[in-house]
Structure formats: C-alpha cells, structure tokens
Amino acid sequence: MAVGWAGDGAVTQQILDSIDDAVERARQNLPSGPGLTECEECGESIDERRREALKGVRLCLNCQREKEKNQKLRSL
C-alpha cells in the first residue's frame, strides 16, 4: 500500500539502496593493492593463508584485532 507520495515498493527500494550503499562503503575499506609479507605495525610475518584470503593485507592478525578493538572503543 502506498503512503503519501511514495509509490508501491518505494520503501523496499530505499532499504535496498541503503544496503547497496553500505556494501559499497565496506568494499572501499577493504585492503587493496600489493600486500605485505611482514606486518607494517609490528614487523611480524603475515601468515601466507591470511595474505591469500585478504589481498592487500598489511597487518598481522594480532595487530588487526587490536586496531578493530580500538576502533570499536572509539565508536562507543
């Protein structure tokens, strides 16, 4: 049922557009380009499986976890 000036399915389309925008922003934040074999933060070796799974990875798993933890704390 249409509400006001919105056509049928307008709300659904707005939700889908919002999801598409969020996915695109997330993709832009993914690492890209050549990855590193050693972490740019601590210098430890980055596991080969991690480098294969995440193209352009620049942090080891421990430093990535710490970075995400700090980002989460700042957003509170």
C-alpha positions as CSV (number, residue, x, y, z in Angstrom):
1,M,0.0,0.0,0.0
2,A,1.4,3.4,-1.0
3,V,1.7,6.1,1.7
4,G,1.6,9.8,0.8
5,W,3.6,10.4,-2.4
6,A,5.6,7.2,-2.2
7,G,4.8,4.6,-4.9
8,D,4.3,0.9,-4.2
9,G,7.6,-0.6,-3.2
10,A,9.3,2.7,-2.6
11,V,10.2,1.8,1.0
12,T,11.6,-1.5,0.0
13,Q,13.7,0.1,-2.8
14,Q,15.0,2.7,-0.3
15,I,16.1,-0.1,2.1
16,L,17.8,-2.0,-0.8
17,D,19.6,1.2,-1.9
18,S,20.8,1.8,1.7
19,I,22.1,-1.8,1.8
20,D,23.9,-1.4,-1.6
21,D,25.5,1.9,-0.3
22,A,26.7,0.2,2.9
23,V,28.2,-2.7,0.9
24,E,30.0,-0.4,-1.4
25,R,31.4,1.6,1.5
26,A,32.6,-1.6,3.1
27,R,34.2,-2.7,-0.1
28,Q,36.1,0.6,-0.4
29,N,37.5,0.0,3.1
30,L,38.9,-3.5,2.1
31,P,42.7,-3.6,1.7
32,S,43.8,-3.4,-2.0
33,G,47.0,-3.3,-3.9
34,P,50.1,-5.3,-3.1
35,G,50.0,-6.9,0.3
36,L,52.9,-7.2,2.7
37,T,54.7,-10.3,4.0
38,E,55.5,-8.5,7.3
39,C,53.1,-6.5,9.4
40,E,53.5,-2.8,9.0
41,E,52.8,-2.3,12.7
42,C,54.9,-4.9,14.5
43,G,57.1,-6.4,11.8
44,E,56.0,-9.9,12.4
45,S,55.5,-12.3,9.5
46,I,51.9,-12.3,8.0
47,D,50.7,-15.9,7.5
48,E,50.5,-16.9,3.9
49,R,46.9,-18.1,4.3
50,R,45.9,-14.6,5.5
51,R,47.7,-13.0,2.6
52,E,45.9,-15.3,0.1
53,A,42.5,-14.7,1.8
54,L,42.8,-10.9,2.0
55,K,44.5,-9.3,-1.0
56,G,46.4,-6.2,0.0
57,V,46.6,-7.2,3.7
58,R,49.1,-5.0,5.6
59,L,48.6,-6.1,9.3
60,C,49.1,-9.4,11.0
61,L,46.1,-10.9,12.7
62,N,47.1,-9.7,16.2
63,C,47.6,-6.1,15.1
64,Q,44.3,-6.2,13.0
65,R,42.4,-7.4,16.1
66,E,43.9,-4.6,18.2
67,K,43.1,-2.0,15.5
68,E,39.5,-3.2,15.3
69,K,39.2,-3.2,19.1
70,N,40.4,0.4,19.3
71,Q,38.0,1.5,16.6
72,K,35.1,-0.2,18.4
73,L,36.0,1.6,21.7
74,R,36.3,5.0,19.9
75,S,32.8,4.5,18.4
76,L,31.2,4.0,21.8
